[in-house]
Amino acid sequence: MKSTKFILLIYAIVLISCNKEQALKIEKPANDTITVYSEFEYYKLKSKKIKIIDTACMFDERRAKNDIREGKLTYTMILGFGAYDYSNKEMGKLLLKKSILLDSVLKPCMRQPEGFKWYCYAKLMNSEIEKRFGKNFIDSLRNIADKQFIENKPNYIFDFYECDTSSRYASAETYEEFLEKPKNDFLNKLNYPKMTKSEMRKQGANTEVSFVIYKNGSVGNIKLNTDYDIAKNKEYAKYFEGAALEFVKNAKWKPATYRGFNVNSEMHLNLFNL
């Protein structure tokens, strides 16, 4: 009888112990959500230091070292969103003469997680290329590639914001002044015989002008559109558009530059007739 009670007591202790262990256990469902069954286990988990082993970076670095040993060099451009080099085709050919391939990767918008490294293959490989060919090697080749692109495509028209931030208006010295001075000069030259300056300000008109500034400073492909806050004032559109056309044709423009080279570029003006 005593032995039976003793066995039951041992069984009860084991059962209670198992239940406590189950209460402290962490479950990992399929959706990777961690479930904690006690505050003690929660704080125990929270206070643990995480050791990160970035296996992806380790693999990429091993691959880069192996390619370097075998003489397989690749230069990788790490590009931000919207970044692009027009002369990549020319750049690829120039690099190939040195037995180097050209590649590119796009930077994600998200931040790099702490403890992890991105672009491990590219950074190690680019560093090796710089070590072998010099710090200015890539920049000097890109300069040649840009020149080749512009020479190969003399009629190519660059978008406004793709060009260097320099003034394209002869009487404006800085880029900031260039963004405002053409509009102000246009307004100062407006002189409509049927309206006074104060009446003109009431028209709420905006003439949009788009055109191309060519490499020699001439302009072409001029397009105009006038919009009004007050519908009845559309009768003045002919005058304002004529004045805008005359202004663009007679103003002195400077060609835009792309990395220092003169290029054809789009130009946009919002000429507020206020």
matplotlib code that plots the C-alpha trace (Angstrom):
import matplotlib.pyplot as plt

x = [0.0, 2.8, 4.6, 1.5, 1.2, 4.8, 4.5, 1.4, 3.3, 6.2, 3.8, 2.1, 5.4, 6.5, 3.1, 3.2, 6.8, 5.8, 2.9, 5.2, 7.7, 4.9, 3.8, 7.3, 7.7, 7.8, 5.8, 6.7, 3.6, 3.9, 3.6, 6.7, 4.9, 6.5, 4.0, 5.2, 3.2, 4.7, 6.1, 9.2, 9.9, 9.0, 11.6, 14.1, 13.7, 13.7, 17.0, 18.9, 21.6, 21.2, 24.2, 24.0, 25.9, 25.4, 25.7, 24.5, 27.4, 29.9, 28.8, 29.0, 32.5, 33.7, 32.3, 34.0, 37.4, 37.1, 36.3, 39.2, 41.5, 40.3, 40.7, 36.9, 36.5, 33.1, 32.5, 29.1, 27.3, 25.2, 22.4, 19.8, 16.2, 15.9, 19.7, 20.9, 23.9, 23.3, 26.7, 26.5, 26.8, 30.0, 31.2, 30.8, 32.9, 35.7, 35.8, 35.7, 39.0, 40.5, 38.7, 36.2, 32.4, 29.9, 26.9, 24.5, 22.3, 19.5, 19.4, 16.2, 14.3, 14.4, 17.3, 19.9, 19.1, 21.5, 24.2, 23.8, 25.7, 24.5, 26.4, 29.2, 30.2, 30.1, 32.0, 34.8, 35.1, 35.0, 37.7, 39.9, 39.4, 40.4, 43.4, 44.6, 43.8, 43.8, 41.3, 40.3, 40.1, 36.3, 35.7, 38.1, 36.5, 33.0, 34.2, 35.3, 32.0, 29.9, 31.8, 31.4, 27.6, 27.1, 29.2, 27.3, 23.9, 24.3, 20.5, 19.6, 17.5, 18.1, 15.3, 15.6, 16.5, 19.0, 21.5, 24.0, 22.6, 23.9, 22.2, 20.7, 19.7, 22.5, 21.6, 21.4, 24.7, 23.6, 21.3, 19.0, 18.8, 18.1, 15.0, 13.3, 14.9, 13.3, 9.8, 10.5, 12.0, 9.0, 6.5, 8.5, 8.3, 4.5, 2.6, -0.9, -2.4, -6.0, -5.1, -3.2, -0.6, -3.1, -5.8, -3.3, -2.6, -6.3, -6.4, -5.1, -3.3, -0.5, 1.3, 3.2, 6.1, 8.2, 11.0, 14.4, 17.7, 20.2, 24.0, 24.7, 22.3, 19.5, 15.9, 13.3, 10.2, 8.4, 5.0, 2.6, -0.5, -2.3, -4.6, -7.0, -8.5, -11.3, -12.8, -13.9, -10.3, -9.4, -9.8, -6.4, -4.7, -3.5, -1.7, 0.0, 1.1, 2.4, 4.3, 5.7, 6.8, 8.5, 10.3, 11.6, 12.9, 14.6, 16.1, 19.7, 20.0, 23.0, 23.2, 22.7, 25.6, 25.7, 28.8, 30.4, 29.5, 27.2, 23.9, 20.4, 17.9, 14.2, 13.3, 10.0, 8.8, 5.6, 5.1, 2.6, 0.9, 0.2]
y = [0.0, 2.4, 1.5, 2.3, 5.7, 6.4, 5.5, 7.8, 10.6, 10.3, 10.2, 13.4, 15.2, 14.2, 15.3, 18.7, 19.1, 18.3, 20.8, 23.5, 22.8, 22.9, 26.3, 27.7, 26.2, 28.6, 27.5, 28.5, 28.2, 28.1, 31.9, 32.4, 34.1, 33.3, 32.4, 32.8, 31.2, 33.1, 36.5, 34.9, 33.2, 36.5, 38.6, 35.7, 35.7, 39.5, 39.9, 37.4, 38.7, 37.8, 36.5, 37.1, 35.0, 36.6, 33.5, 35.3, 37.8, 35.0, 33.0, 36.1, 37.0, 33.4, 33.5, 36.9, 35.6, 32.5, 34.5, 36.8, 33.9, 32.6, 36.0, 36.6, 40.3, 42.1, 45.8, 46.3, 49.7, 50.0, 52.3, 54.3, 54.5, 56.4, 56.4, 55.6, 56.0, 56.5, 55.3, 51.8, 50.2, 52.1, 51.6, 47.8, 47.7, 49.8, 47.5, 44.4, 45.5, 45.0, 41.6, 43.1, 42.5, 45.2, 44.6, 46.6, 46.1, 48.3, 49.7, 48.9, 51.7, 49.9, 50.3, 47.6, 45.4, 45.8, 43.1, 42.2, 43.4, 44.0, 43.9, 41.8, 40.3, 43.7, 45.6, 43.0, 42.8, 46.6, 47.0, 44.5, 46.3, 49.6, 47.9, 46.6, 49.6, 52.6, 54.8, 56.9, 54.0, 53.7, 57.5, 58.0, 55.2, 56.7, 60.0, 58.4, 56.4, 59.6, 61.3, 58.3, 58.2, 61.9, 61.5, 58.4, 60.0, 63.7, 64.2, 62.7, 65.0, 64.7, 65.3, 68.6, 67.0, 64.5, 67.3, 69.1, 71.8, 74.8, 77.8, 77.6, 81.2, 83.6, 86.4, 84.0, 83.2, 80.4, 77.5, 78.9, 82.3, 80.5, 78.8, 82.2, 84.9, 83.8, 84.1, 87.5, 88.8, 87.6, 89.4, 92.7, 92.7, 92.1, 95.1, 94.5, 97.7, 96.8, 96.2, 98.0, 96.1, 95.9, 94.5, 92.0, 90.7, 89.8, 87.5, 84.4, 83.1, 80.6, 80.0, 76.7, 76.6, 73.6, 73.6, 72.2, 74.0, 72.5, 72.1, 75.4, 77.4, 77.6, 76.6, 74.6, 72.4, 75.1, 74.2, 76.5, 76.1, 78.8, 78.0, 80.4, 80.5, 82.6, 80.9, 84.1, 85.3, 82.7, 85.6, 86.8, 83.4, 84.6, 87.6, 85.7, 82.8, 85.2, 87.1, 83.8, 82.6, 85.9, 85.8, 82.2, 82.9, 86.2, 85.2, 84.0, 80.4, 78.3, 74.6, 72.2, 69.9, 66.3, 65.6, 68.5, 67.8, 70.1, 68.3, 68.8, 69.1, 69.7, 73.0, 73.8, 77.2, 78.2, 81.8, 83.2, 86.3, 87.9]
z = [0.0, 1.0, -2.2, -4.3, -2.6, -3.2, -6.9, -7.2, -5.5, -7.9, -10.8, -9.6, -9.2, -12.7, -14.1, -12.5, -13.6, -17.2, -17.1, -15.9, -18.6, -21.2, -19.8, -20.3, -23.8, -26.8, -29.8, -33.4, -35.6, -39.4, -39.7, -37.6, -34.8, -31.4, -28.7, -25.0, -22.2, -19.2, -18.3, -17.1, -20.4, -22.3, -20.4, -20.6, -24.4, -24.7, -22.7, -24.9, -27.1, -30.7, -32.5, -36.3, -38.8, -42.2, -44.3, -47.5, -47.3, -46.4, -49.5, -51.8, -50.5, -51.0, -54.5, -55.2, -53.9, -56.0, -59.2, -58.5, -58.2, -61.5, -63.1, -63.6, -62.7, -62.7, -61.9, -60.4, -60.3, -57.1, -58.2, -56.2, -57.4, -60.7, -61.2, -64.7, -66.9, -70.6, -71.6, -70.0, -73.4, -74.2, -70.6, -71.0, -74.1, -72.5, -69.5, -71.7, -73.2, -69.7, -69.3, -66.9, -67.1, -66.2, -63.9, -61.8, -58.7, -57.5, -53.9, -52.1, -50.4, -47.0, -44.6, -44.3, -41.2, -38.3, -38.4, -42.1, -45.1, -48.6, -52.0, -50.5, -53.8, -55.6, -52.9, -52.7, -56.4, -57.0, -54.3, -56.1, -59.4, -57.8, -56.2, -59.6, -61.8, -59.6, -57.7, -60.8, -63.2, -63.3, -63.4, -66.3, -68.3, -67.6, -68.9, -72.1, -72.3, -71.9, -74.6, -77.0, -76.2, -77.1, -80.2, -81.3, -80.7, -81.6, -81.8, -78.5, -76.3, -72.5, -70.0, -68.0, -64.7, -66.2, -67.0, -64.8, -62.4, -64.3, -65.7, -69.2, -69.3, -70.4, -68.0, -65.0, -63.4, -60.9, -61.3, -58.6, -60.4, -63.7, -62.2, -61.5, -63.8, -67.2, -65.6, -64.1, -67.3, -69.3, -66.9, -67.1, -70.9, -71.1, -72.5, -73.7, -75.1, -74.0, -70.4, -67.7, -65.6, -62.7, -65.0, -66.4, -62.9, -62.5, -65.5, -63.6, -66.7, -66.9, -70.1, -70.2, -72.7, -73.6, -76.1, -76.8, -76.2, -78.7, -78.2, -80.1, -77.9, -80.5, -79.6, -81.4, -81.1, -79.1, -77.7, -75.8, -73.7, -71.7, -68.9, -67.1, -63.6, -65.2, -68.2, -70.0, -70.1, -72.8, -75.3, -74.1, -74.9, -78.3, -76.9, -74.0, -76.1, -78.8, -76.1, -74.7, -78.1, -78.8, -75.5, -76.0, -79.5, -78.6, -75.2, -75.1, -73.9, -73.0, -73.8, -71.0, -70.0, -69.1, -67.0, -68.5, -72.2, -74.1, -75.0, -76.4, -73.6, -72.9, -71.3, -69.5, -68.3, -66.4, -67.3, -64.9, -66.3, -62.9]

ax = plt.figure().add_subplot(projection="3d")
ax.plot(x, y, z, "-o")
ax.set_aspect("equal")
plt.show()
